[in-house]
Amino acid sequence: MDISGTPLARSWGVGIRAVGGYLPEKVVTNSDLEEVLLTRDDWIRENIGVETRRMAAEDEWTSDLGAAAFKDACARAGVSPSEVDLVICGTYTPDNMAPPTAMRVIEKAGAHGATGFDINSGACPGGVFALDVGAKYLASGEYRRVAVVLADVNTRTMDWKDPGPAVIFGDGAACYLLERCRPDRGVGLTLLHSDPSRYEAVWVAREKRTLRDGRRLTSAFGDNFATLSGKAVHDFAVGEVPKIIQELLARAGQDVSDVDLFALHQANLYIVRGIMAALGVPDDRTVTNIQKYGNTSGASVPLVLREADDLGRLSPGDQVVLAAFGSGLSIGAALVRWCGPEDFEGAATA
């Protein structure tokens, strides 16, 4: 039944029709960071795994990145942005406090007639949290096509005296384009979990900071600066993420051996490898791109999916686990049965 109580013609699943992405042109290398931070290229590679990351141009904001990723997803699906009913923007770096950044994404992408709003699920966890929101709206029967845009200009929250977050993050955007699919495919069971006792393990702290000469220091968001404890995030991710993935699979009556691809948040190359090792799964059943892009926050998981698709690592019917984690500290994990073009509503009823 739809949300009004009217029976639908048939039961539908929620499929990922396409995944779009956008990375800014500017590439920042570890050597570039050596010029502004007390850090070294070899230390970053050996401890985090990042070699390069992208940085938005001065005139690029979250909505610019998000609109580009949205249009890329539509192009991949062969539809116009104007054919999208709902745009959900997951971000912690909005263009403005109000109206929602989704409004700008709709305008810049030409998605005329779409409804839109923002959600802030704590940056990095958004890769699953925002997807879950979009999937539920599509499943309500009220919308036939939903774009879930994850976009952040992470580098604009940096205090460039603090190497901790500055060596990890990069800017980027991605978009899940969701449509109705056959009921045995698409987004399945999803688990969300938060541990607010670790609130300050990774967060954007609102505090006054100064330069060495005493002048006030601000980010692009005023007195707001990305702050993190690398050890706390590592211990949480490697200790808790495998548990929620195993719980997800157990609830679905499956095992790690049933999973074709693990799409994990790119917080740190060695965290990804630690999660895979804890699951007892070889690294060749995941895809990593943190080496090239750094941690792109909420866009991280969908960018992994997009790259896996481009590499031919995804086929219709494949079982995929998505896991996103970060500030909160929060974890979201989802099972997705990958769709082919023939699995969506239009193809099924043609």
N, C-alpha and C positions, 0 to 999 in steps of 0.2 A: 504494500500500500504506500501511496505517497503521503506527505506530511498533512494533507487535508483529510486523509482517511479514504481516498479514492483508490481502488485496486489498480495497480499497474498492469499493463498488458502481459508482462512476464517479469521474472526476477532477473536482475542484472547485477554484475559485479562492477567494481571500480578499477579500470585499467589505466596504466600509464601509457598514453598514446605516443608521447615523445618527451625527451628531456633536452631542453635548450641550455646553452651556456654562453657566458661572455667573460673574457679576461681582458683587463685594460692592456694597452700596448706597452706601457713603460715596464721594463724589466729591471729589477733591483737585485744585484748579486750580493753574495756574502762579502766580497771584496769592497763593494760600495758601502756596506754597513760598517766595515772596518774604519772608514773615514769619519764616521760620526758617533760610533759606539765603542766602548771598551770590550771588544770581542774579536774573535779570530775565525776565519773561514774554516780551518780544520776542526775547531771546537764545535761549530754549528753543525757541520757534516757528521761528526762522530757522535754527537749527543742528541741532535734533533732530526737530522736527515735532510734539511732544507738546503738547496743549492741556489735557487733563485725564487723570487716571488714577484707578483705584479702590484703596481701602484696606480691608482686612479689619477688621471690628469687633473690639473687645478680646476678645470671647469666641468669635471665629471662628478656627479653625486650618485647616491644610492639609486634614485629613480632612473638615471641614465643607464647604469649597469643592468638594473632589473628589466627595463624596457627592451634592451638589446637581447637579453636572455629569453624573454617572453617571445619576441619576434622570431628568434632562432628556433624555439620549440614549435611555433606555428608553421614556420617554413618546413621543418622536418616532417610535420604531420600533413602538410599540404592544405592547411586551412588559413583563413584570414583572422587576424586578431579581432576583427569586428564580429566574428562568429563565436566569441567566448562570452559566456554569461556572467561569470564571477571571477574576480581577480583578488587573490589573497596574497599580501606581501608580508613575508616574515623578515623582520629586520630589527636590529637594535641601534642602527645609525640612520634614523629617518631624516629626510631632507629638512623637515620642520617638525616641531612638536605637534602641530595640527595645520591643515587636515592630514589624513593618512597619506603616506607615500604612495600607496596603491592608486590614489587619484592621479598622481603625476605619471605613474607607469601606464595607466589606461590612456591618458592623453597622449603621451609620447609614442606609445605603440599603435595608436589608432584603434583602440578597442572600444569604439563608440557604442554606447548602450549598455556596457558592462557595469555591474555593481562591484564595489571594491572596499576592502578594509585591511588594516594592518594587524599583525599579531607579533608580540615580543615574547618568545619562549626561551629567552636567555642565549641568543646568538647561536652557538654551535649545535645545541640540541634541535634547532629548528628544522634540520634536514629530515627528521621523522615527525616531530610534534606538528609542524605546519602541514605536512603531508596528511597526517591523521585528520586534521581539521578539514582540509579540502576534500578528503575522501568521504567524510561524514556528510558534508553539504551535498556532494554529488549523489550519495546514496539516499538522501532525503527525497529525491525525485523532483525537487524544485528546480534544479539546474542540470543541463545536459552536457555542458563543457566548462571545466573549472581550471584556471591557471593558478598554480601555487608558485609564487616567485620568491626566491631566497636571495637577498642582496645586501651587501654591507661594504662600507668603505672603512675597513678595520684600521688601516694605517693612520686614519685621522683621529684615532683615539690614543695615539702613542705619545708617551713622554720619551723623547729621543735620548734622554740620559739613562733610561731604564732598559737594559738589553734583554731582560726576560721575555716580555711579550714582543718587543720590536724585532727580534730575530725570527719569530715564529710566523707572524701573521702576514697575509697578503690580501689584496682586494679582489673581489670577483662576484659573480652572480650565476644563478641557475634557475631553471623553471621546469616544474612537472606540469605537463598538460594532461589532464584527467578526462576520460570519457567513459561512458557505459560500455561494459564488455560482457562476454559470456560469464555465467556465474561461477564457473570453476577456474577462472583466471583472475588476475589482478591483485589488488591490495587485500591481504588477508588479515590474520590476527596481528594486533599491535599492542605492545606493552609500554607504558610510560611510568617512570619512577623518578622521584626527586628526594634529595637528602639536604634539607636546608641547614643542617648543622654545619655543612661545609660551604656555606654561602660565600665566604671570602677567599675560597681557594682560587677562584678565577672570577673576576668581576670588573666592572667599570666603576672605579671609586670616585666619588664626588668629594674632592678635597683641594685646598689651595696649595699650589706648589710654586717654587721660585727657582730662577736660574742661579748660577754660582755667584753672579754679581748682585743678587738680591732682587732683580726685577721679577715681576709676576710671570709665571709660565702658564700658558693655556693651550689646550688642544683645539681642534675645530669645533668641539662641543663644550667650550669653556673650561670649567674646573672638573672635567670628567676625563679620567685616564684609565686605560686598560692596565690591569694589575693581575698577577698570577703567581702561584706557587707551583713550580714545575713538578716537584716531588709529590705534592698532594694530588695533582691531576693524574700523574703517572700511577700512583698507588690506587686511586679510585678507578681509573679506566681499566687497568690490568686486573684488579681485584674484583670489580663489580660488573663490568660489561660482559665478560664470558658467562657470568651467572644468569644475567637477564636473557642472554641469547639462548642458553640452555633451557631456561624456564619457558621461553617462547616456544621453542621446538617441542618440549615435553607436552605443553598444553595442546599443541597441534598434532600430537602423536607422531612426531618425526624425530630424526637424529641428525647430527652434523653431517653424517655421510649422505643424507638426502639433499644437501644444499649444494647447488652448482656454483654459486658466487656469493661471497661475503663483501658487501659494500660498506666499509667502515669509515667513520669520521677521521679525517687526516689531521689529527692533533699533533702527531709526532711519529716519524717513521718507525721508531723502535717501540712505541706504544701499540701501533698496528701489528707489528710482528709479535709482541708480547701477548696480545689478545688471541691471535691465531695459534700461538704455541699453547696457551692455556686451554684452548678448545681442542687441541690435538689435530689441527688441520694444517696442511702444508701451505706455504705462502703463495703457491701458484693458483690457489682458489680465491685470491683477492686481486685487486688492482690498486696501485698506489700512484698518487700524483703530487704528494706533498713536496717531493724533490723539486718539482718545477714551479709550483704555485704557492707553496706555503699553506698555512691553515686559512682557508677561505670562509671560516665560520659556518653559517647555515647552508651555504652553497656547496660545502665540501662533499657530502654524500651524493647529491644528484650529479655533481661533476664527475664523481667516480663512476656512476652508472652511465653517464654520457660517454665517457672514455671507454668503458667496457663494451658498450654497444658499437662504438666506432672501430674497436679492435676485433670485432666479431666474437666477443666472449659471451654474448647473450643470444639465446635462441628461444623461440616460442615454446612455452611449457617449462622453461628452466625455473627452478626454485631459487629465490634470492633472499638473503637476509640483509636488511638495512639496519645499521646501528649508529646513532648519533649521540654524542655526550658532551658535556661541558658545564658552563656556569649554572649554578643552582644548588649543589651539583645535581644535574639531571641526566637521565638516560632515556632514550626512546629506541625501541627495536620493533621492526615490522617484517612480516613475511610477505613476499610478493611472488606470485606466479606470473612470469613474464608473458606478455601478450605479443602476438603477431598481428599484422594488419587485418587478417580475416576474423579476429576475435572480437572486434568492436561492433557496436550496435548497427551502424550503417551497412557494414559488410554482411552481418548476420541476417538482416532483414531485406537485403537487396534481392 
